[in-house]
Amino acid sequence: MNVIEAKNLGKVYDNEGVKTNALREVFFDIKKGEFVAIMGQSGSGKSTLLQILGLLDDYTSGTYHFLGKNIKDYNQKEIAQIRNQKMGFVFQAFNLLARETVLNNVKLPLLYSDKPEQEWEELAKAAVVAVGLEHRMHHEAKQLSGGEKQRVAIARALVNNPEVIFADEPTGNLDSKSGQAVIEIIQKLNRELGHTVILITHETYTAEYAERIIRLHDGQVESDTKVNNRRIHSHDFVK
Amino acid sequence: MQIKYSIKTAVNGLRTHKSRSALTILGIVIGITSIIMVMALGAGAQNLILGEIQGTIGSKVIEIRPGKEPKGPTDMMGIMFLDSLKQKDVDALSKKANVPSLTGVMPLVVGSETITYDSETYSASYYGVNQLATRMYNMIPVAGRFMTEEEVKGFADVAIIGNKVREELFAGKDKVLGEKIRIKGKNFRIIGILPEKGSGMVSFDTIVIVPYTTAQQYLSGKKYFQHIVVEVDSEANVPRAIEDIKTTIRDSHNITNPEDDDFSLGSQADAMKMVSSVMDTLTLFLVAVAAISLIVGGVGIMNIMLVSVTERTKEIGLRKALGATDSDILIQFLLEAVILTALGGLIGIILGSGLSLITSVLINKFAALNWTFSFPWGGAFLGLGVSSLIGLVFGIYPARQAAKKSPMEALRYE
């Protein structure tokens, strides 16, 4: 089953009359449980693509089906619900609430969900444990290292048990060791828990943790290939 | 999102910027504090004045004044020199058939004279009254007695003096009763001393009371009275009595058209109504002035909320990415504004009440007035309501700005 079907997707930015084609004629499908890396140089449109796929931005042409349904058929509220329940986001800049505890940060998507309140604590704790941060549960986010912050962000993305996890340069702000730990957790979520993962990166090394790489160039799909020598995580972060 | 978590989120948002939140609500705090103080002190002053009126004029007493119903200060001045109330009016009112509910009629002769005792002199007002003044004006001597009906009828040369008059003329002397004072060349024997009333609005301390007959004959030399004061058997009969009195005096003065009335009536209820309305107007005016500071405070809130929205653009983007709807964000920021202003209102209420309480304690201590403090419940509810409303009104624009943000642009914001 296809989680994502993009047909002839296009995005034109109109900045006071100056039009920029950020995406053109983008076609691809992503199956349930796939781990896809989207690569490209800066300005290639990879972030725009992720934002469109993650329903954070609108496209200007083509069609986009998510879980078999055209996105244009949803209203604003339903789109917020999909983001909340079917999607998880991991950003390059972590985007945690600095003065909140790890647990509260992870709980944040639950606040906007329809899950019963008594389950929140348990779900959030399980997600924190899943990224190996149980010893940091009650620390404020600002007290954590970069790698730990990104792991909290992953736990937050995970807490609603989403269909797809979107990771936008998750290792971009991390040193290589923390970066590797983070990408390995993401891979494990895909391999062991079956989450579909869409990863944006410009590092080939990181992209090779995925099973498929879509390369963008000037807003168009340049290549869409399977990774032959896929890197497989070595550490046991996910419990 | 449940409202409980919206509130929690809003409170957390405010706690992150404690000092800024505190500074932001300062305008509201000052505004509400002033409103509460104006209302509490206004009510205190009103109670004081009304208490004085009640203590001075009995609720069953009606004053008949010469001249038309006064419409302004110049009319009031005129009353002093009007001569429409005469003995025949007193006689007419005294007839049971004319005003059945009357239990007493007392003419009033008022003037100013220099009073002498030995070599001491004191300039005081004299009040010519009859024996009913004890009931009508609460003039009960602390020493000696009041005048009798016989003394009034017999033009007796007796006087009851105020406490200040006693102090001025008889400083250091024990024997006052039975002593003779001189007013306008005539000797008056002191038969009573009035209690000290303090510096209220109406004070008996500086007056000398004499029979009205004597006052008319020897002091004023005039055939008319400044007032005629009557007493009604019960408070309930006051309105009826007012109508009867009007008819009686119109008859006595041969007036057919009420517009030609050369007298006017006033009761305790009238005086209290007038004082209350003046005080209410004054309070309202001051509250309106204080309310301006609330608007200024509201603009301050809006300003800070706009800054906060800009500053927290990324947080807004994040919340939206994680599933917050536009209305979730709107409610969060609106609640922040309302909680902020309501808190300001609450602090203002506490501060305003506290300051009013201290003020009333100080007034009682240093001005020797019977000033009462009562917590202005009306003002408190108004203050809380108005401050919350200000949060709502001035918070809506920043909150809408926040809700309108596109998640993608908000996340990208640096």
Boltz contact constraints between the chains, C-beta under 6 A:
constraints:
  - contact:
      token1: [A, 51]
      token2: [B, 408]
      max_distance: 6.0
  - contact:
      token1: [A, 56]
      token2: [B, 321]
      max_distance: 6.0
  - contact:
      token1: [A, 56]
      token2: [B, 407]
      max_distance: 6.0
  - contact:
      token1: [A, 56]
      token2: [B, 408]
      max_distance: 6.0
  - contact:
      token1: [A, 57]
      token2: [B, 408]
      max_distance: 6.0
  - contact:
      token1: [A, 77]
      token2: [B, 325]
      max_distance: 6.0
  - contact:
      token1: [A, 80]
      token2: [B, 323]
      max_distance: 6.0
  - contact:
      token1: [A, 80]
      token2: [B, 325]
      max_distance: 6.0
  - contact:
      token1: [A, 83]
      token2: [B, 323]
      max_distance: 6.0
  - contact:
      token1: [A, 84]
      token2: [B, 323]
      max_distance: 6.0
  - contact:
      token1: [A, 89]
      token2: [B, 321]
      max_distance: 6.0
  - contact:
      token1: [A, 95]
      token2: [B, 318]
      max_distance: 6.0
  - contact:
      token1: [A, 99]
      token2: [B, 16]
      max_distance: 6.0
  - contact:
      token1: [A, 108]
      token2: [B, 322]
      max_distance: 6.0
  - contact:
      token1: [A, 109]
      token2: [B, 322]
      max_distance: 6.0
  - contact:
      token1: [A, 109]
      token2: [B, 323]
      max_distance: 6.0
  - contact:
      token1: [A, 111]
      token2: [B, 1]
      max_distance: 6.0
  - contact:
      token1: [A, 111]
      token2: [B, 5]
      max_distance: 6.0
  - contact:
      token1: [A, 112]
      token2: [B, 1]
      max_distance: 6.0
  - contact:
      token1: [A, 112]
      token2: [B, 323]
      max_distance: 6.0
  - contact:
      token1: [A, 112]
      token2: [B, 324]
      max_distance: 6.0
